[in-house]
Amino acid sequence: MKQVTIVGIAGLPRSGKDTLAEWFMADGYYGVSLGDIVRQAAKQRHANKPDPISVANMTETANHLRQQFGADVVLKRAVEEYTKASKKSSYTGLVLYSVRTPTEVDFITKHNGRLIWVEASDDIRYARALEFSRAGEMKDIDMDTFLAHEELQWRPKTGIPKDAQMDVAYVKSQATDVIENNQNNLELFHKKAQKLL
């Protein structure tokens, strides 16, 4: 991959990652949601369930993909998408959002990119999850279940190769920038984001 400006965006569910990525894209970046790549696979893999894209099913799907096709399978698909798009248009750079694994972090670091962690409290994120749930997510999920599902992504578990798993603790520890999004105030969040942009 030729030299390109890369920005990674990470954070726990409903922290505001997608919103931040949209502002980078409005600023000329090409954006790829690593989460969307997994989400599409989870819809197929868990099609017989009422909540195919719940955090638990997404985590299981991501681990399965990485075990079957390599730790960088999702990343490779994202880079392929950008490479195709950049042949047709010119972009400021590439923004990868929903970064979840050491492999993705190391790719960003290797290319001298920035990794932004979006921070929001559990209470705020839980309230957003209830208000803005996607079709195919768990409905009326309680707080304990919400946090328990997230714990599946926090640190590698036994029984699955470490490099094939999500490790949000590692991702957060490698962030070059942290932006706080604890108020449900889009204008305030945008002002903070402008400093990063």
Secondary structure, DSSP 8 states (H G I E B T S, - for coil): -----EEEEEESTTSSHHHHHHHHHHTTEEEEEHHHHHHHHHHHHTTTSS-TTSHHHHHHHHHHHHHHH-TTHHHHHHHHHHHHHHTTS--SEEEEES--SHHHHHHHHHTT-EEEEEE--HHHHHHHHHHS--TTS-SS--HHHHHHHHHHHHS--TTS-GGGS--HHHHHHT-SEEEE--SS-HHHHHHHHHHH-
